[in-house]
Amino acid sequence: MIAQNLREALESWGLPEAHQVCVTTNNATNNVKALQLNDWTRLQCFGHRLHLAIERSVKEPQVERAIGICKKVVSAFCNSWKRKRELATPQAELGLPAHQLITETPTRWGSRQQMTERILEQEKALTQVLRADRKTGHLVLTWQDTDVLESVSKALSPLVAFTDALSGEQYVSVSYLKPVLHLFSEQVLKPQDDDVDLTKKIKASILEYLDEKYADPSTQDLLDMASLLNPRFKITYIKPEKVDYIKPKAAAEIESLVSEQEKSAGGDSIPPAEAATEVPEIPAKKKRSLVSFFKIASRQDQTVPQSHRQSIELELNRYLQTAEADGETNPLEWWRQHEANFPRVASLAKKYLCIQATSAPSERAFSTSGNIITCHRSALKQEKVDQLVFLAHNL
């Protein structure tokens, strides 16, 4: 059913199925099966993968115990206005920020880490309030629990920012997956000399899980192609032994795209670079000097016709030889400015850079729809819902 509905959606939007490059989904079995039935390329949502990697890495008994106590502490304060009021006094005495505790939400990435960091931040103030009440005295964190939470926080705190950054929808994100995975292995999750054994174990577990899930050759090809087309990275994060494979693959895809564009335009057209090198005819009645023979010969040598594939490869090489864009450059803006210089490579960039690294944008749309269609507004027509969702995301 889902597979059929997806095909019908493409048809209703006037999008040829052949132009469907990739679909980013979570790990729901029905979504995975639907894409398999349609034989569509699937990219695993990076946010879900990272969330599952973190869940897997904190399955240690001591970690589960410490996190379980954190949840009980948060619950004790959230369900009692008296404890919330009493917390303000030690916060002021100890010079701590007047922050409220954060509740973990299973469907919200990073909420557990935020809960843990807030507990560590307010530990001294929480201890005073909990010890003053014999009903909550058993919830005071021991020094062992504190050490465990600090070790977990040190390993996981840098990852939250990456998840948030890759969940955006107003900028290119898929081409950053390869650089981010490289950054994880070389810096963020690389064991440090001052790391305790638990921190090292968590980092190693996350890296092992991500390497396993992104080891699929088709996924690697997709990420390499997206990285290649980002003017900030190009071949920087592609393995040297794969560069000679990915460049011909890109040229072949460009050739296919150009052929489709020429067919849709009603016939084969000469690429601008080739059309510009056409040799002008010399009037027959004009007398030709001896020097003119050398000029004509020189022109003919320079304008040996190239095959379509050769001209594409030449353009691709010229693109790769340009200086890498500045770190703050928007890849889409860069391509808008340089499309005239690399028109055929730009068509491939449009094909790949539109892919999302996470399924967060679509999930936000679903959440918006859920907030619009309520039990009091259940009679809205489909067209009206579409308009309201569009306005909610674009105002």
N, C-alpha and C positions, 0 to 999 in steps of 0.2 A: 504493500500500500504506500509506504513512504517513498520507495523507489519510483513508483508510477507518478506520485504527486510531484516529486522533484522534476521529472521530465515534463510534466504538464505545466509546471511553473515556468521553466525555461521557454517552452513554446508560447505561453501567454505573454511573456515579456519580449518575444521576438528574438531570442538568443539561440543561435544554432548550438546544438549539443557538442559539436566538434570544437567550439570555442571555449568550452568549459575546461579550465586548466586544472583546478584543484579545489577540494572542499575541506575546510578546517572544521573538525568536529571534536566533541568530547569522546569519552570511552563507552558511551551507551551502546549496547549490543545491537539494538535496532538500527541505529545510525550507521554503524560499521557495516552491517549486513546490507542495508539499502545501497550503499555506495559500491559494495561488491557486486550486487545484482546489476547495477548500471555500468559496471566496469569503469568507474571514475577513480581518479587519483585522490587519495585521502591524506591529509596532513594531521597528525595528532596535535591537539590543542596543547601548547606549551604550558599553560597555566595548570591544566589538569595533570599533566605528566609530572610537573615539578611538585604539585601538591601531593600526589601519590608517592613520589620519591621521598618526600619529607615524612609522610605517614609511615612509610616502611622503615625509615631510618631511626624512628623514635619508639620502636617496639621493645626496647630494653625494659625490664621490670622496674628498675630504679627510676627511669624516665617516666613511665606510665604512672607510678606512684606519686611522683612530684607534681605531675600535671593534674592528676586526679585531685590532689589537695588544693591546687590553684582553683579548680572549678568549684570546689566546695566553699573556698574563701569568698570567691566572687558571688556565689549564690547567697552566702550568709549576709553580705552587705547589700546586695540588690533587693533582698526581701525584707529589709529592716530599715526604715527611715531613721530610727534611733541610732543605729551603728553608723549610718552615713553622716549624721550630725556629729557624732562623737569623733569621727575620723578627722574632721576639720581641725580640732584642737592640736593633736600631735603633729599634723602637717604644718601648722603655723609655728609650733615650737621648734621643730626640726628643720625648718626652712625648706620643706618639700613643696613641689607644685600642688595646687589644690585640684588634682585630677581625680576623676571618678574611675572606678575599675572598669575593665573592658570584658564583656562576655564573649566567649568563643561561639562563633556561628559556623557550623560544619560546611555550609555552602559558600562561605566567604573565605577566599584564599588569604592566608596570612593572619587570620583573626586569632589563632592559637598563639602565634608568636607575639602579637600585640598584647594579648592577655598576659603572657609570661613576662614581657618587658615591663608592663605596668605593675605587676606584682613585685618584681625586683626593685623597681623604682620606689614603691611605697612600703617596702618590707618593714622598716622600723616603725612606721606609724601604724601599720596593720597589726604588728605584734603587740603594741601597747593596748589597742582596742580589744583584740582577741583574748589577751591574758586577763583583762579586767572582767570578763564574763566567763563563769565556769562552764557554760554551755558550749563555748567556742574555743576554750583553751587548748583542746586537742588539735585544732587547726593551725596552730603556730608552726611555721616552717622550721625544721631542724637545720643545723649547719650542713648536713649531708644533702638535704633537699635543695638548699640554696646553691651549693656547689654544682649539683646536677643541672638546675635551671640555668645557671650562668654558663655552663659548658654547652648546653643546648642552644642558648641564645647567641653565644659567640659563633656557632656554626651556621645558624639559620637566619640571623638578622640581616646579613647582606642580600639574601635572596628575595626578600619582600619587594624591594625597590625594582628588581628586574621584572618580577611578575607584573607589577603595576605598569611599568614602562611599556612592556610588550602587549599590554591589553588595550592600548589606545586604538582609535579608529580614524583619526584625522591625519595620520602620517603612515609612512611605510614601516612595516614591522617584520615581515617574513625574512627580509635580507639580513636582519640582525641576529637571527637564530644561530647561524654558524659562528659569528664572532662571539656571541654570548656563551655558547658551549665551550669555545676555546678559552674564553676568559675564566669560566668556571674551573676548568682543569688546570690552568696555568697560574691563577691568582686566587680567586675567591674561595675555592674549595681545596686548594693545595695545602697540605699539612704544614703547620708552622712549628718552629722549635718550642714555643711556649704553650702549644696546645696540649691539653690533657688527653688521655687515651680515649675517653668518651667522645670528645670533640672530633678527634681524628677518625674514629669509627663512623660517626654520623656523616662526615664529609665523604669518606670513601664509599659508604652505602649509597649516597645520593648520586655520586659520579657513576658508579657501577650501573645503577638503574637507568640513568639518562643515556649512557653509552649503549646499553642494551636496546632501549626503545628507539633510538635514532640510528641504529646500525643498519637498518633496511637499505639496500642499494638504491631503490627508487626514491626513497626519502632523501638520501644523501645527494643524489643527482638534482633533486628539486632545490635543496638548500644551496648547493654549489652554484646552480644556475642563477638563483636569486641574488646570491652574494656577488657573482660575476657582474651583474647588471646594476649593482649599486656603485656609483662612481666614487664612493668613499672607501670601498673595500677591494673591488675587482677580484684579483686572484690571491689576495693577501692571505685569506683563511682557507684556501683550497689546497689540499695536499699536493705537493709538487708532482707526484706520479699521476695525479688525476687531471692536471692542467691540459696535457696533450689529448685527453679524452673529452673534456668538457668543451673545449674550444670548437672542435669539429661538430660536436653535438649542437652547440649554439648556432653555428653556421648553417647546419642542415635545417634547423627549425626556422631560422630567418628566411632561408630559401623557400620553405613551404609557405610561410606567411606571405611573402612577396608574391608567390604564384597565386595564392588565393585572392590577394588584393587586386592583382592584374586581371584575373578572371571576372571578379565582381565589377571591375571598371570597364569591362567589355572588350578586352583584348590585351595583348602583350604591349608593354610600354618600355621604352629604353630608359634605364636609370639615368638620372641627371648627370652623374659623373661621366658616363659613357657618351651621352649625347653631346656633352661639352667638348669632347675631344675629336669630333668629326672633322675630317680634312676638307677644307673648302676647295671647290673646283676652280681651276685656273682657266680664264677665258681662252678660247682656242685661237683667236686672232692676235692675241698679244704675243710679241716676240719674247722668247725666253733666253735669258743670258746664261752663261756658263755657271754662274754662282747659284742661279735658281735651281739647278739640278741638285746641288748639294742641300739646299734648303728643303726641297721636297723629300729627298731621301731621309733627311733627319726627321722630318715630320712623320713620315711613314713608319720609321723605326720606333718612334715614341708612341704611336697610336695603334700598336698591334692589338686587335680586339681581344678582350678578355672574356672568359666565360662568365656566366651569371654567378656561379659559385666562387670563382676567383675574386670577383669584385666585392662580393659579400665578405669573404675572408680578409680582403684588404681593408675594408671599412672596420671590421671587428678588430683587427690588429691596430689600426689607427686609434680606435677608442681606448684600447688597453694601454697604448703608449702615452696617452695624455696623462698629465699630472693628476694624482688622486685629489678629489674634492676635499675642502676643509671639513673638519670634524662637525661643525655646526650647520653644514649645508644640507638643505632639504633635497633628497634625491629627485623628487618629482619636479621641483623648481629647476634643478640642474638640467634635467632632460628637456624641460620646456625651453630652456635657453639654448641647448645644444642639439636639438632635434634636427635642425637644418644641416648640421655637420655630419650627423650619423642617423639618417632617416630610417634605415632598415634595422639597425640595432635598436633604435628607439621603439620600433614596433614590438620587438621581443621584450623590452623593458616594460611596456604597457601590459603585456601578457602576464608577466610574473610578479611584478611589484605590487599588484593589486591584492595579492593573497594576504590574509590575516594570519598572524602567528598564533592567535588564540581565538577561541569561540566566544570571548567575552562580549564583543559588539552585538552578536546575534542574541545572546542571553539578555543583554540590556534591553533589546527590542521586545523580547518576550516579557520581561518584567514590566516594561512600559505598557504593553498591551494588557497585562494582568491588572495594572492599576487603573486602566481606562474602563475595561469591561468588568464591572462589579455587579453584585446582585441587584443594585438599584439602577444599573444602566445596561441591562442584559438584552435590550431590544435594538441596540445600535446596528445599523446595516454595515456590511463589510466595507463599502466605499468610505463611509464616515470614519470607521475605525482606522483605515489606512491613512486617511488625512490627519487624524488626531495624532497617530504615532509619528507621522512625518513631521508635524509641527513640533511635537515634543522633542525631537532629536535635532531640529534645525533652527530653533529660536534661541 
